[in-house]
Amino acid sequence: MGIREQLAKASSTPERFENIDGFEEPVFIRRMTLGEADELQNVSAADAKQSNTVRLLARFLGDEKGARVFDLNNGEDVKALKAIPVTVAARLLELGNQVNAPKAVDVEKKA
């Protein structure tokens, strides 16, 4: 498997979490891409209307295949995100940050 395929697989594989308050089904947290992280730093005029929490949750929450399930350009999706209880949103953000934090890895260099 080449570097491109490895990178695509790493960014598209979500992590599954069970027993999150308020959710009967598992929750999938996506790994953000570099492009999505850049979007958070360079907020468009449309995205600037939303809170950081709403923008992060829209990028963190996904389906079992890693696709986003919320679209910030869809008013109903934004309304649904804003309806999440604060305690649940805080837990989802915590999980999103955990999944997207750099992890220490053992690297073996071969000559």
C-alpha positions in Angstrom: 0.0 0.0 0.0 1.4 3.4 -1.0 1.6 6.5 1.0 -1.5 8.0 -0.7 -3.6 5.0 0.1 -2.3 4.9 3.7 -3.2 8.6 4.2 -6.6 8.1 2.7 -7.3 5.1 5.0 -6.1 6.9 8.1 -8.3 10.0 7.5 -11.4 8.1 6.5 -11.6 5.6 9.4 -13.8 6.9 12.2 -13.7 5.8 15.8 -16.8 4.2 17.3 -18.1 5.2 20.8 -20.9 3.5 22.7 -23.1 4.6 25.5 -22.9 8.4 25.0 -25.6 10.2 27.0 -28.6 10.8 24.9 -27.7 8.4 22.1 -29.1 4.9 21.7 -26.9 4.1 18.8 -23.1 4.3 18.6 -21.5 7.6 17.7 -18.8 7.8 15.1 -16.1 10.5 15.5 -14.2 11.3 12.3 -10.6 12.2 11.8 -10.5 15.7 10.3 -8.5 16.2 7.2 -5.9 18.9 6.9 -8.3 20.8 4.6 -11.0 20.7 7.3 -8.6 21.9 9.9 -7.6 24.8 7.6 -11.3 25.7 7.2 -11.5 26.1 11.0 -8.6 28.5 10.9 -9.7 30.4 7.9 -13.5 30.7 8.5 -15.7 31.6 5.6 -18.3 34.3 6.0 -21.1 31.7 6.0 -19.3 29.5 8.7 -18.5 32.6 10.8 -22.2 32.8 11.6 -21.9 29.5 13.6 -20.2 29.0 17.0 -16.9 27.1 17.1 -18.8 24.2 18.9 -21.3 23.9 16.0 -18.5 24.1 13.4 -16.4 21.4 15.2 -19.3 19.1 15.8 -20.2 19.3 12.1 -16.7 18.1 11.2 -16.3 15.6 14.0 -19.6 13.7 13.7 -19.8 11.1 11.0 -21.2 7.8 9.9 -19.6 4.4 10.2 -17.8 5.0 6.9 -16.4 8.4 8.0 -18.6 10.6 5.9 -19.9 13.8 7.5 -23.5 13.7 8.7 -24.1 17.4 9.2 -23.8 20.1 6.6 -23.2 23.7 7.9 -25.0 25.0 4.7 -28.1 23.1 5.6 -30.3 25.1 8.1 -32.0 21.9 9.4 -28.6 20.4 10.2 -27.4 23.5 12.0 -30.7 23.6 14.0 -30.1 19.9 14.9 -26.6 20.6 16.1 -27.7 23.6 18.2 -30.4 21.4 19.8 -27.8 19.1 21.4 -27.7 19.5 25.2 -24.6 21.3 26.3 -23.4 18.4 28.5 -23.6 16.0 25.5 -22.0 18.5 23.1 -19.1 18.9 25.6 -18.6 15.1 25.7 -18.7 14.9 21.9 -16.1 17.7 21.6 -14.0 15.9 24.1 -14.1 12.7 22.1 -13.5 14.7 18.8 -10.4 16.3 20.3 -9.2 12.9 21.6 -9.6 11.3 18.2 -8.0 14.2 16.4 -5.1 14.8 18.8 -1.6 13.8 17.7 -0.6 10.4 19.1 2.8 9.2 20.0 3.9 6.4 17.6 6.9 4.1 17.6 8.8 4.7 14.4 11.4 2.4 13.2 13.9 3.9 10.7 15.4 1.4 8.4 18.6 2.1 6.4 
